[in-house]
C-alpha cells in the first residue's frame, strides 16, 4: 500500500516548509528504483535523512535489517510514527542530521551501513561533505538531489560539470549517476528536475600517502577561477611556496602542459601535483 501524500498532509494539517526544502516524492515506482540502487538487504542498517511522511522509509524497511529515519521537522513525527508503526525495524528520530551523533544512532550494528535520502536542496552539499569527510563507516550513499548537483557530484574531467565537489566525491567514493527524476513526481512540485546518485565507498591508492589538507587546498584554489589556467589560478596563491615559477617547473616535471586548466586534471594528476608541491 502506497502512502497517499495528500491524504496524510490533510489528515495531520501539515504545511510543507519551503525553508526546510520539503518536496515529497509521490511516485512509488521511483521510490522503489531508489531503494534498488541502494542494493538494500536484511544485513543492512539504512539511515534515511529527511524521511518526510515515510513513503520511502516503508519501502526500505521491507528489505533492510534496520532503518533509522532522521527527521528535523517535529510536525512530521506523528505522521511518520503512524505510517511506519507496522515496521518494528524502524527507529524514527527527531533530530537535525548535521547535529546528530550518527555513531550513537548506529551503535552496536556490525553489518553494512547505507544512507539513502531525498536530500533537502538547501543543505545538500553540507550533508554530503559531512558524510564523506566524517568517520561514519558507511558503505553506500544514495542521494536524490537537484539534477545539476547530481551532474557535479558525478562529474568527469574536461566536462563543464567537473568541479572541486566532483574531486571530493571521487576522493572517498566511486560515483555513478543512476537516473533522473521529473519534477512532476513531487508534492509540492519543485522548480527543477532531480537525479539519483550512488556513491560507493572506496580507498583510492593515489591519495593514500598525501597531505589531505594541502590536496584539497590545491583543488579548491585550482577550481576557484575556472576560466584561468592552473598557472594563474593556483600559481597566484600567496601560500604556494615558490609561486608561479615553482608551479611551472612542477608541471613540466610531471609532463602536464603549461596552459592546463583545473577541469582537465584527473584526481591522480592532483595527487601527483600535491606530492611535488
Legacy VTK file of the C-alpha trace (Angstrom):
# vtk DataFile Version 3.0
C-alpha trace
ASCII
DATASET POLYDATA
POINTS 277 float
0.000 0.000 0.000
1.475 3.312 -1.100
1.151 6.169 1.370
-1.128 8.848 -0.105
0.818 12.067 0.420
-2.081 14.500 0.013
-4.307 12.498 2.377
-1.625 12.392 5.060
-0.896 16.122 4.737
-4.618 16.861 5.096
-5.174 14.443 7.970
-2.371 15.985 10.053
-2.917 19.561 8.858
0.655 19.644 7.623
2.059 22.652 5.801
5.242 21.920 3.890
8.056 24.293 4.749
9.973 25.847 1.901
12.863 26.752 4.229
13.338 23.038 5.005
13.312 22.174 1.290
10.353 19.849 1.712
9.399 18.229 -1.594
7.811 14.841 -1.055
8.290 12.127 -3.659
4.927 10.631 -4.611
5.795 8.135 -7.357
6.052 4.603 -5.939
7.992 3.327 -8.970
10.671 5.981 -8.490
10.803 5.226 -4.756
11.357 1.518 -5.484
14.033 2.361 -8.058
15.932 4.471 -5.494
15.829 1.630 -2.950
17.056 -0.769 -5.681
20.054 1.480 -6.344
20.999 1.088 -2.658
21.069 -2.733 -3.016
19.316 -2.940 0.360
19.345 -6.309 2.122
18.474 -7.718 5.532
22.095 -7.392 6.686
21.991 -3.582 6.221
21.312 -0.717 8.570
19.957 2.159 6.489
19.915 5.758 7.670
17.316 7.841 5.868
17.772 11.602 6.105
14.556 13.595 5.851
12.007 10.769 5.590
9.095 13.241 5.362
5.944 11.177 5.915
7.696 7.836 5.430
6.866 6.832 1.832
10.404 5.726 1.032
11.102 4.614 4.608
8.385 1.959 4.299
9.929 0.555 1.108
13.414 0.487 2.681
12.027 -1.170 5.835
10.613 -4.079 3.814
14.166 -5.033 2.809
16.599 -3.689 5.427
17.627 -5.184 8.750
17.104 -1.836 10.469
16.169 1.706 9.416
16.981 4.883 11.324
14.844 7.721 9.924
16.205 11.137 10.958
13.643 13.938 10.536
14.277 17.547 11.583
10.615 18.682 11.402
8.809 17.767 14.629
5.440 18.355 12.926
6.024 15.275 10.765
6.820 12.885 13.622
3.200 11.845 14.418
2.551 11.020 10.733
5.849 9.137 10.494
5.110 7.121 13.618
1.665 6.166 12.341
2.739 5.344 8.773
5.658 3.239 9.963
4.014 1.700 13.019
3.804 -1.734 11.394
7.595 -1.916 10.916
9.356 -2.986 14.134
12.762 -2.441 12.450
12.280 1.337 12.052
13.505 3.928 14.541
12.211 7.468 13.970
14.497 10.195 15.350
13.510 13.867 15.540
16.932 15.471 15.026
18.942 17.653 12.684
21.300 15.261 10.856
24.039 17.932 10.917
23.963 17.892 14.725
23.040 14.260 15.337
25.532 11.804 16.821
25.351 9.295 13.977
27.800 6.929 15.697
25.390 6.779 18.630
22.419 6.098 16.313
24.175 3.085 14.750
25.806 1.875 17.953
26.012 -1.916 18.139
25.328 -2.541 14.442
28.015 -4.718 12.859
26.662 -5.157 9.311
26.916 -2.774 6.346
25.722 0.815 6.746
23.951 2.653 3.950
22.476 6.128 3.714
19.517 6.719 1.380
17.945 10.133 1.135
15.846 12.523 -0.888
18.089 15.344 0.344
16.646 18.767 1.129
18.010 21.027 -1.619
19.139 23.879 0.610
21.612 21.751 2.566
22.629 19.087 0.020
26.379 19.762 -0.155
26.963 20.221 3.620
25.250 16.883 4.368
27.185 15.047 1.645
30.526 16.539 2.743
29.794 15.722 6.398
29.264 12.058 5.468
32.266 11.926 3.114
34.720 13.617 5.476
33.394 12.285 8.779
34.210 8.988 10.440
30.824 7.313 9.925
31.627 3.879 8.428
29.153 3.875 5.503
29.394 1.518 2.520
26.958 3.082 0.045
25.314 6.509 -0.142
22.290 7.035 -2.384
21.081 10.604 -2.777
18.333 12.225 -4.759
19.415 15.810 -5.413
18.815 18.593 -7.920
19.883 17.363 -11.336
22.642 19.981 -11.737
24.132 18.987 -8.358
23.984 15.307 -9.336
25.914 16.072 -12.524
28.586 17.861 -10.469
28.797 15.024 -7.922
29.422 12.510 -10.719
31.361 14.960 -12.931
34.281 13.704 -15.026
37.356 15.616 -16.283
37.023 18.023 -19.237
33.261 18.470 -18.773
31.530 21.599 -17.512
30.111 19.686 -14.547
33.560 18.682 -13.247
34.339 20.703 -10.132
36.081 20.697 -6.759
32.990 18.852 -5.469
33.492 16.106 -8.114
37.061 15.606 -6.872
35.988 15.476 -3.219
33.402 12.811 -4.089
35.978 10.768 -6.040
38.485 11.064 -3.201
36.194 8.969 -0.985
33.941 7.066 -3.364
33.125 5.804 -6.812
30.168 7.933 -8.027
27.506 6.835 -10.516
24.596 8.830 -11.891
21.719 6.334 -11.610
18.734 8.069 -13.244
16.890 11.393 -13.465
13.528 12.174 -11.874
10.955 14.602 -13.285
9.855 17.488 -11.080
6.286 16.259 -11.629
6.910 13.352 -9.239
6.877 15.618 -6.168
4.468 17.470 -3.899
4.862 20.425 -3.980
6.401 20.497 -7.453
9.975 21.902 -7.319
11.365 24.266 -9.985
13.864 21.788 -11.423
14.272 18.094 -12.173
16.176 15.809 -9.815
18.587 12.916 -10.241
19.741 9.970 -8.153
23.427 9.439 -7.463
25.081 6.408 -5.906
28.416 6.742 -4.091
30.243 3.516 -3.281
32.967 3.752 -0.634
36.471 3.044 -1.909
40.099 3.573 -0.921
41.912 5.312 -3.760
45.568 4.230 -3.946
46.804 7.523 -5.425
45.683 9.610 -2.427
46.783 7.324 0.406
50.156 8.930 1.123
49.447 12.623 0.521
48.744 15.596 2.766
44.948 15.669 2.589
44.625 19.264 3.749
47.084 20.515 1.139
45.426 18.357 -1.536
42.023 19.988 -1.044
43.593 23.430 -0.707
45.212 22.931 -4.127
41.986 21.596 -5.671
39.897 24.468 -4.281
42.338 27.132 -5.471
42.653 25.485 -8.895
38.893 25.495 -9.490
38.461 28.907 -7.830
38.648 30.672 -11.188
37.600 28.105 -13.770
38.396 30.179 -16.839
42.011 30.710 -15.816
44.889 28.349 -16.391
46.309 26.499 -13.399
49.372 28.757 -13.501
47.140 31.786 -12.935
44.550 30.306 -10.523
46.799 28.145 -8.330
50.009 29.987 -9.178
48.717 33.271 -7.761
48.021 31.858 -4.278
50.105 33.580 -1.598
50.575 30.350 0.351
52.096 28.449 -2.568
55.851 28.004 -1.997
57.857 29.362 -4.908
54.698 30.742 -6.541
54.078 30.598 -10.280
57.666 29.769 -11.261
57.843 26.743 -8.991
54.430 25.570 -10.248
55.646 25.897 -13.851
58.670 23.692 -13.039
56.473 21.096 -11.325
54.047 20.942 -14.281
56.955 20.448 -16.678
58.429 17.736 -14.459
55.074 15.909 -14.362
54.613 16.228 -18.133
51.498 18.390 -17.760
51.107 21.160 -20.338
51.717 24.684 -19.070
48.345 26.144 -20.114
46.305 23.385 -18.450
43.048 24.268 -16.677
41.809 22.619 -13.479
38.937 20.841 -15.238
41.406 18.907 -17.443
43.189 17.278 -14.492
42.190 13.926 -13.023
42.255 13.192 -9.304
45.513 11.261 -9.963
47.009 14.420 -11.534
46.048 16.496 -8.499
47.585 13.850 -6.207
50.874 13.956 -8.182
50.802 17.755 -8.080
50.226 17.706 -4.325
53.235 15.421 -3.765
55.536 17.682 -5.777
54.300 20.925 -4.222
LINES 1 278
277 0 1 2 3 4 5 6 7 8 9 10 11 12 13 14 15 16 17 18 19 20 21 22 23 24 25 26 27 28 29 30 31 32 33 34 35 36 37 38 39 40 41 42 43 44 45 46 47 48 49 50 51 52 53 54 55 56 57 58 59 60 61 62 63 64 65 66 67 68 69 70 71 72 73 74 75 76 77 78 79 80 81 82 83 84 85 86 87 88 89 90 91 92 93 94 95 96 97 98 99 100 101 102 103 104 105 106 107 108 109 110 111 112 113 114 115 116 117 118 119 120 121 122 123 124 125 126 127 128 129 130 131 132 133 134 135 136 137 138 139 140 141 142 143 144 145 146 147 148 149 150 151 152 153 154 155 156 157 158 159 160 161 162 163 164 165 166 167 168 169 170 171 172 173 174 175 176 177 178 179 180 181 182 183 184 185 186 187 188 189 190 191 192 193 194 195 196 197 198 199 200 201 202 203 204 205 206 207 208 209 210 211 212 213 214 215 216 217 218 219 220 221 222 223 224 225 226 227 228 229 230 231 232 233 234 235 236 237 238 239 240 241 242 243 244 245 246 247 248 249 250 251 252 253 254 255 256 257 258 259 260 261 262 263 264 265 266 267 268 269 270 271 272 273 274 275 276
